[in-house]
Amino acid sequence: MLKAGSLLSVIIIALLIAIICSTIIIEAGLHRQYQLKNKLEYEAIRLAENRLFLSLGNAQDTPHSEDSTSVSEFSWGVFKVIVSVYKSGRTNHHRIALVGYKEKQEERYALWLKDINRPLTLVGDTDIEGKCFIPKSGIKRGYVDGISFNRSKLINGSTEESTERMPLIRYSIVEELKNGLNKRFTEPFEMYEGPMTDTIQRSFSEKTLVIEHSGLIEKKYLKGKIILYSKDSLIIGDNNELNNILVYSKKIYFNNGVKVKAQFITYDSIVIGENCELEYPSLLSSLFIDNNSIPKVLVGNGSVVNGSVYIESSLDPFHPAMLHLFENAKVTGHAWVNGYVQLQGDIEGSLSCDRFILVKNSSIYENHLLDVSISSIKLSKYFVNTNLFLPNSKEKEIVEWLE
């Protein structure tokens, strides 16, 4: 016979084994439920994503007939946002994308210079690569302050004659931007109440959040479906993180070293300090509202704009709009300027403008370029254009996924 102590030990061991086995069985069941839940969520997101691709005309497969999916679309600055929702029971699964238009490689150009009966004159180490639209008066070598053109070819690319009109754009988008400057937003919105906190996020599946503020913005994290609005001026500090928001103001100033990703719209001026970086797909736009202000954008030494620049001039020839890229500044993308361009930096993409001005030792030269680069070839083939610059395109393309 077993002693009482031995029997107790056997019972305890049996209980421990039973507990361990039960724990393993429970963990296996929970793990299976977790895997099943993840699989269902993945499938729901996949169906929402495919429904979104279907709206672009790029569907990889078609959702089943019993799937409950819906797609909505709205403007966000110079882009579109597409929201695809898959409803599973009481849960909604979203897939959201920022959308632009795909440009064909053969339709890209480096330069469109409006025909005002003045030739384009190249000086120094100016390098132009890609297709160019040049005034009927042509292109020639020049001489400025003891410097002559030192390349063998004037342009590395084909040329065609430009016209007295700038390239077409979608003016309906320009009107939407102007409405935003007047605080007339197309999408339903709600105003932010109280002092601005350091961190504010808003999903693109929700109502737009409008924050009204003037003066310095610093140490803020603003992300998503947010509009930062000012009646006067804003100063963007170098310690902010702005991600895909819209910014409307009369004037916007950037301190040195700012790094953000947003769309900035003004009706007076945008002044960017030195060594700033506007990440793709950012926008700098200065629009004509009335004769009390002159639209202009100044990009400081060493600063880079990855995205688009759009500047609209008044009809008054004595108050033209202006883009000024200082030395070592660069636009990677597309710039459209219905006015003057003072180019000391480089363009990797395309530039459309009325005319150039070159200031050298107190002298002003019209339609002269000195030691600059304009190249459509250097722009990535994956670059997705805005809805603004391709009025005839119908091929939509995803810029990036949103939350």
C-alpha positions in Angstrom: 0.0 0.0 0.0 1.1 3.5 -0.7 1.8 5.7 2.2 -0.4 8.8 2.6 2.5 11.1 1.8 3.2 9.3 -1.5 -0.4 9.3 -2.5 -0.6 13.1 -1.9 2.5 13.6 -4.0 0.9 11.6 -6.9 -2.3 13.7 -6.6 -0.3 17.0 -6.7 1.7 15.9 -9.7 -1.5 14.8 -11.5 -3.1 18.2 -10.8 0.0 20.0 -12.0 0.0 18.0 -15.2 -3.7 18.7 -15.7 -3.2 22.4 -15.2 -0.3 22.5 -17.6 -2.3 20.6 -20.2 -5.3 22.8 -19.8 -3.1 25.9 -20.1 -1.6 24.6 -23.3 -5.0 23.8 -24.7 -6.4 27.2 -23.8 -3.3 29.0 -25.3 -3.7 27.0 -28.5 -7.3 28.0 -28.7 -6.6 31.6 -28.1 -3.8 31.6 -30.6 -6.1 30.0 -33.2 -8.8 32.7 -32.5 -6.1 35.4 -32.8 -4.9 33.9 -36.1 -8.5 33.7 -37.3 -9.2 37.3 -36.3 -6.1 38.5 -38.0 -7.0 36.6 -41.1 -10.5 38.1 -41.2 -9.1 41.6 -40.6 -6.5 41.0 -43.4 -9.2 39.8 -45.7 -11.4 42.8 -44.9 -8.6 45.3 -45.5 -7.7 43.4 -48.7 -11.3 43.7 -50.0 -11.4 47.4 -49.1 -8.1 47.9 -50.9 -9.3 46.1 -54.0 -12.5 48.2 -54.0 -10.3 51.3 -53.9 -8.2 49.9 -56.8 -11.4 49.3 -58.7 -12.3 52.9 -58.3 -8.9 53.8 -59.9 -9.5 51.3 -62.7 -6.6 49.2 -61.4 -8.6 46.4 -59.6 -6.6 43.2 -58.9 -9.8 41.3 -58.3 -13.5 42.0 -57.7 -15.0 41.7 -54.2 -17.7 39.0 -53.7 -21.3 40.1 -54.2 -22.1 39.6 -50.5 -19.3 42.0 -49.5 -20.4 45.4 -48.1 -18.1 48.0 -49.5 -18.4 51.7 -50.3 -16.1 54.2 -51.8 -16.1 58.0 -51.4 -13.8 60.7 -52.8 -13.0 64.3 -51.9 -10.5 67.0 -52.7 -7.5 67.6 -50.4 -5.6 70.6 -51.7 -4.3 69.7 -55.2 -4.9 66.0 -54.7 -7.9 63.7 -54.2 -8.5 61.4 -51.2 -10.3 58.1 -51.8 -11.8 56.3 -48.8 -12.8 52.7 -49.2 -14.8 51.0 -46.4 -15.5 47.3 -45.9 -18.3 46.7 -43.4 -18.0 43.4 -41.4 -20.7 43.1 -38.8 -20.4 46.2 -36.6 -16.8 46.9 -37.6 -15.7 49.1 -40.5 -12.3 48.5 -42.1 -10.9 51.5 -44.0 -8.3 51.8 -46.8 -7.5 55.4 -47.6 -5.2 56.8 -50.3 -4.0 60.2 -51.5 -4.4 60.2 -55.2 -2.9 62.1 -58.1 -2.5 61.5 -61.8 0.1 59.5 -63.6 2.0 61.4 -66.3 3.4 59.6 -69.3 7.1 59.7 -69.8 6.8 60.9 -73.4 4.6 63.8 -72.2 7.1 65.2 -69.7 8.9 68.4 -70.5 11.7 70.3 -68.8 10.8 73.9 -69.7 7.8 75.9 -71.0 8.8 79.5 -71.5 5.9 81.8 -72.6 6.4 83.5 -76.0 6.8 87.3 -75.3 8.9 87.9 -78.4 12.2 87.5 -76.4 14.7 84.7 -76.9 16.1 82.5 -74.1 19.7 83.3 -73.4 22.0 80.7 -71.7 25.2 81.7 -69.8 27.9 79.8 -67.9 27.3 76.2 -67.0 23.6 76.2 -67.5 22.3 72.7 -68.3 18.8 72.0 -69.7 17.8 68.3 -70.2 14.5 67.2 -71.7 11.9 68.5 -74.1 11.5 72.3 -74.1 8.9 74.7 -75.4 10.8 77.9 -76.4 9.6 81.3 -77.8 9.6 81.6 -81.6 12.6 84.0 -81.2 14.6 81.0 -80.1 17.5 80.2 -77.8 21.1 81.5 -77.9 24.4 81.7 -76.1 25.0 84.8 -74.0 27.6 86.8 -72.1 27.1 88.3 -68.6 29.7 90.0 -66.5 32.7 88.3 -68.3 31.0 84.9 -68.3 30.0 83.1 -71.5 28.1 79.9 -72.2 30.6 77.0 -71.9 28.7 73.9 -73.0 28.7 72.3 -76.5 24.9 72.0 -76.7 22.3 74.5 -75.8 19.7 71.9 -74.8 19.9 68.2 -74.4 16.5 67.4 -75.8 14.0 68.3 -78.4 12.4 71.8 -78.8 9.1 73.1 -79.9 7.7 76.6 -80.2 5.7 77.8 -77.1 2.7 80.2 -77.3 1.5 83.3 -75.6 -0.5 81.1 -73.2 0.7 79.1 -70.3 0.1 75.3 -70.2 -3.5 74.4 -69.2 -4.3 73.7 -65.6 -7.5 72.6 -63.7 -8.9 76.0 -62.7 -11.6 74.3 -60.7 -8.9 73.3 -58.2 -7.6 76.8 -58.1 -11.0 78.0 -57.2 -11.2 75.5 -54.4 -7.9 76.7 -53.0 -9.1 80.3 -53.1 -12.3 79.3 -51.3 -10.1 77.8 -48.6 -8.3 81.1 -48.2 -11.7 82.6 -47.6 -12.6 79.9 -45.1 -15.1 78.3 -47.4 -14.2 74.6 -47.3 -15.9 72.1 -49.5 -15.9 69.3 -47.0 -17.9 69.3 -43.7 -15.6 70.5 -40.8 -15.6 71.3 -37.2 -13.6 74.0 -35.4 -10.9 73.1 -32.9 -11.8 74.5 -29.5 -9.4 75.8 -26.8 -5.6 76.2 -26.8 -3.8 74.0 -29.3 -2.2 70.9 -27.8 1.2 69.6 -28.8 -0.2 66.5 -30.6 -3.3 66.5 -32.8 -4.2 63.7 -35.2 -7.3 63.2 -37.4 -8.1 60.3 -39.6 -9.1 61.0 -43.2 -12.2 58.9 -42.6 -13.5 61.6 -40.1 -14.7 65.1 -40.5 -12.1 67.8 -41.2 -10.7 69.5 -38.2 -10.0 73.3 -38.7 -7.5 74.9 -36.3 -7.4 78.7 -36.4 -4.0 80.2 -35.3 -1.7 83.1 -36.2 2.0 83.7 -35.4 4.6 81.1 -34.4 3.9 77.4 -34.6 6.4 75.3 -32.6 6.7 71.9 -31.0 3.5 70.7 -32.7 2.6 67.3 -34.2 -0.2 67.8 -36.6 -1.2 64.8 -38.8 -4.1 63.9 -41.0 -7.3 65.6 -42.0 -6.4 68.9 -40.4 -6.6 72.5 -41.8 -4.4 75.1 -40.1 -5.9 78.5 -40.9 -4.7 82.0 -40.3 -6.2 85.3 -41.4 -2.8 87.0 -41.2 0.5 85.2 -41.0 2.1 82.0 -39.8 5.7 81.3 -38.8 6.7 77.6 -39.0 9.4 76.7 -36.5 12.0 74.1 -37.0 10.7 71.7 -34.3 7.3 70.8 -35.8 6.1 67.7 -37.5 3.4 68.4 -40.0 2.1 65.5 -42.0 -0.3 65.8 -44.9 -2.2 68.8 -43.5 -3.4 71.9 -45.4 -2.2 75.3 -44.3 -4.0 78.5 -45.4 -2.7 81.9 -44.6 -2.0 85.3 -46.0 1.7 84.9 -45.4 3.8 82.0 -44.3 7.4 82.1 -43.1 9.7 79.1 -42.5 12.5 79.3 -40.0 15.8 77.8 -41.1 16.0 74.0 -40.9 12.3 73.2 -41.1 11.3 69.7 -42.3 7.6 69.1 -43.0 5.2 67.5 -45.4 2.1 69.6 -46.1 0.3 71.8 -48.6 0.8 75.6 -48.0 -1.5 78.0 -49.7 -1.3 81.8 -49.5 -2.5 85.0 -51.3 0.6 87.0 -50.6 3.9 85.3 -49.9 5.7 82.2 -48.8 9.3 82.7 -47.6 11.4 79.6 -46.8 14.5 79.9 -44.8 17.8 78.1 -45.4 18.3 74.3 -45.4 14.6 73.5 -45.2 13.1 70.3 -46.6 9.5 70.0 -47.8 8.9 66.3 -48.2 6.9 64.8 -51.1 4.1 65.5 -51.8 4.2 69.0 -50.5 2.8 72.1 -52.2 3.7 75.8 -52.2 1.0 78.0 -53.8 0.6 81.7 -53.8 -2.6 82.9 -55.4 -3.9 86.2 -56.8 -6.9 87.5 -54.8 -6.7 91.3 -55.2 -4.2 94.1 -56.1 -3.4 94.7 -52.4 -0.8 91.8 -52.5 1.6 90.3 -55.0 1.9 86.5 -55.0 5.5 85.3 -54.5 7.5 82.3 -53.2 11.1 82.6 -52.1 13.1 79.4 -51.4 16.2 80.0 -49.4 19.8 78.7 -49.8 20.0 75.0 -49.7 16.3 74.3 -49.3 14.5 71.6 -51.2 10.9 71.4 -52.3 9.7 67.9 -53.1 6.4 68.3 -54.8 4.7 71.2 -56.6 4.9 75.0 -56.8 1.9 77.0 -58.2 2.0 80.8 -58.4 -0.7 82.8 -60.0 -0.3 86.4 -61.1 -2.6 89.3 -61.5 -3.4 90.8 -65.0 -1.4 93.9 -64.0 2.0 93.7 -65.8 3.5 96.1 -63.2 2.8 93.7 -60.3 3.8 90.2 -61.6 4.0 87.2 -59.4 7.5 85.7 -58.7 9.4 82.6 -57.8 12.9 83.0 -56.5 15.1 80.0 -55.9 18.3 81.1 -54.1 21.6 79.4 -54.6 21.6 75.6 -54.0 17.9 75.6 -53.6 16.0 73.0 -55.6 12.5 72.0 -56.7 12.0 68.3 -57.3 8.7 68.1 -59.1 6.8 70.7 -61.1 6.6 74.5 -60.9 4.0 76.7 -62.7 4.6 80.4 -62.4 2.4 83.0 -64.2 5.1 85.6 -63.7 8.8 86.0 -63.2 11.3 83.4 -62.1 14.6 84.3 -60.6 16.5 81.1 -60.8 19.7 80.6 -58.9 18.9 77.0 -57.9 17.9 73.9 -59.9 14.7 72.2 -61.1 14.5 68.4 -61.3 11.2 68.1 -63.1 9.5 70.8 -65.1 9.2 74.6 -65.0 6.5 76.7 -66.8 6.8 80.5 -66.5 6.3 83.8 -68.2 9.9 84.9 -68.2 13.2 84.8 -66.3 15.1 87.6 -64.7 18.8 87.5 -63.7 20.2 90.1 -61.3 24.0 90.4 -61.5 26.0 93.3 -60.1 23.0 95.7 -60.0 22.1 94.8 -63.6 18.9 93.0 -64.6 18.9 90.7 -67.6 15.6 89.3 -69.0 15.3 85.7 -70.0 18.9 84.9 -69.1 19.9 81.8 -67.1 23.3 81.5 -65.5 24.9 78.4 -64.0 21.6 76.6 -63.3 20.1 73.2 -64.1 16.6 72.3 -65.4 16.1 68.6 -66.0 13.0 66.5 -66.5 15.2 63.4 -67.0 16.3 63.5 -63.3 12.8 63.3 -62.0 11.8 59.8 -60.9 9.6 57.9 -63.2 7.5 57.0 -60.2 6.7 60.7 -59.5 2.9 61.1 -59.3 1.6 64.5 -60.5 -1.1 66.6 -58.8 -4.6 66.9 -60.2 -3.8 70.6 -61.0 -1.2 70.2 -63.7 -2.7 67.4 -65.8 -6.2 68.7 -66.9 -6.6 66.1 -69.6 -5.3 63.0 -67.8 -7.7 60.3 -66.5 -5.2 57.8 -65.2 -5.2 58.1 -61.4 -2.3 56.9 -59.4 -1.8 56.5 -55.6 0.6 59.0 -54.1 0.6 57.3 -50.6 -1.6 55.4 -48.2 -3.2 57.4 -45.4 -4.7 56.7 -42.1 
